[in-house]
Structure formats: C-alpha cells, structure tokens
C-alpha cells in the first residue's frame, strides 16, 4: 500500500525515529482549532486515563506540554507508553508522542502557546522553567 501523501517525516531527523511521521493535514487542523483536548494515556497496569490538556500546532508539527511538569500522571504515562489518543469533537486521533525537549522544539512550542492562548491567564503557567522539558511532539501512530 502506498504511503499517505499527506503525512510527512518528522523534521530534524529525530534520532531513533527515522520512520516517524507527522499527523496528516486534517488531523493537524482539527487539533489546531481545538481549545483543549482530552489525551488518552495508559498506565503500566493497563488502565486508560483521559486528561484535558492544551495542544498546539506549529507548521507540520504538533506539540503538547505538561503544565504540572514531569510529575503529572498523563505525562508520566505518555512517556512510559507513548501510544496515546486524542478526542477532538468526537473524532479520535491515534498518535504517538516523543520527547521534544531540545531548545528549538521548546521555543516553537512556547511561541505557539503564546499565540493560541494569548488571552488565557493560565498561559504563564505553561511557560515556567519546570514545564519546558515536558514538551512532547505528537506523531502519527505507528
């Protein structure tokens, strides 16, 4: 079966993720328009959890970040079990997250958060130093 032409390889040649693909255009558009989204993560015992989070799209890349730093349950579960899901207005998007704590990804995520959530007083919480290393890139499910 030919590859989906709307999917593009992850930028920057992520080491260990050579075959990683970005979400398609329709999925990115849905996520870009959503104010908040439930992320579905799985605990090590197999229990499914849903947590409402912020999500941003910058060009072809989708990012999430934990407002509560690396102690947040959804973040820990996503790092341990990177296959996640998002529910956007009844549409489920299967995805995979990878660490994006490099300076360029952090800056791009922060800039996108500033634009999307400019009028939200909680924005400052997402830009605090302890949250920056929890930046994750959202990719298409394998």
N, C-alpha and C positions, 0 to 999 in steps of 0.2 A: 504494500500500500504506500503511495507517495506521501511524503511529509506534508503537513498542513502549511501552506504558504503564508498563512497569517501569523505563524509562530517564528520567532527569531532567536538565535542563540544568545545566551546571556553575555553581556558586554564584559570587556576586561579580561576575558579568558580565565574565569574563575578556576583556580587550581582544584582539580578533583571533580569538577562539574562541567567537563568539556561537552557533554551531550545535553546539558541543561537548556531548557527552552523557556522563553518568556510566555506569559499568558497571551492569548490571542487578542486582537483589537476589540472585539465585542466584550470580552471579559474585563479588559482594562477599562473600557468606557463605563461599564456598569459600576466597577469599583470606584472610579474617579467621581462619579455622580453621587455615590452613597456618602452620607454624612458620617455614619457609623455602621459597622458590620459585625455580626456575630462570627467569631472564629471558632471552629470546632477543633479541639485538640483531644488527644487520647493519653490517659495516664498509663503508667507502667503496668497497672493491673488490668488495663483494657477498658476502663470506664471513659465514656465520651463526655466531654465538658464543652459548654458554649460560654463564651465571654464576649461582651461588646467591646470593640476596640476601634481606634481610628486607623484609617488606611489612606495612603497617598500614592499617586501615580506621577512619575516624572519621566516624560518621553515614553520609552517602551518598558520601563522598569516600575515595579510596584514594591512599595516598602511598608512595613509595619514596625512599631517600636513600643516597648512596654513603658507606660507611664510610671509603673511601680518598680522599675529596674528589674534586675535578674531574679528577684525573689517572687515575682508574680507567677502564679500557678500556670496560666496559659503559656507564658514564655518558657518556663522550665519544660513543660510538656512538649511544646513545639520544637525545642532544641533536642530533646531526647527522642521524639517521634515526629520527624519533620513532615510527614504527610498530614496535611490539615485540610479543612474545608471552610468555605465562606458561604453564607446565605445572604443573597442580595435580592430583596424583594421577591422571594420565592424561587429564585434561581440559585442552584447550588453550584459553586465553583470548586472543583477539586484542585488542590495545589500542593506545593512542597516549598518549605522555607529553608533558606541557607543564611548563614551569618553574613552580615554586611557591615561589619564594624570598622572597615577601612575608612580613612579620612574623607575620601571622595564620596562614598555612599552615605556616610553620616551627614556631610554637608548638603548633599542633594535631598536627602530625606528631610532634614531640618528646613531647608528652603521651601520644599513642597508643603510641609506642615504650616509654615508661616503664611503661605498664600491661601491654602484651603481653609484654615481655621483662624484667620487673622482676627476676627471679631470675637472669638471664644476666649474668655478669661482663663480657661484651663490650658491654653497653648503654652504658657511659660513652663508648666509642669513637664511638658514633653521635650523641652529644650534644656533641662537641667543636666549637669555633667553625668550623674549616675544613670541616666536613661540612654545616653548616646551609644554605649557599647551593646545595647539590646536591639539595635537596628537589624532587621531581617529583610532579605529580598524574597519576594514571593514569585515562585516559578510555576510553570505548568507541572501537573502531576506526572510522574514517570510512567 
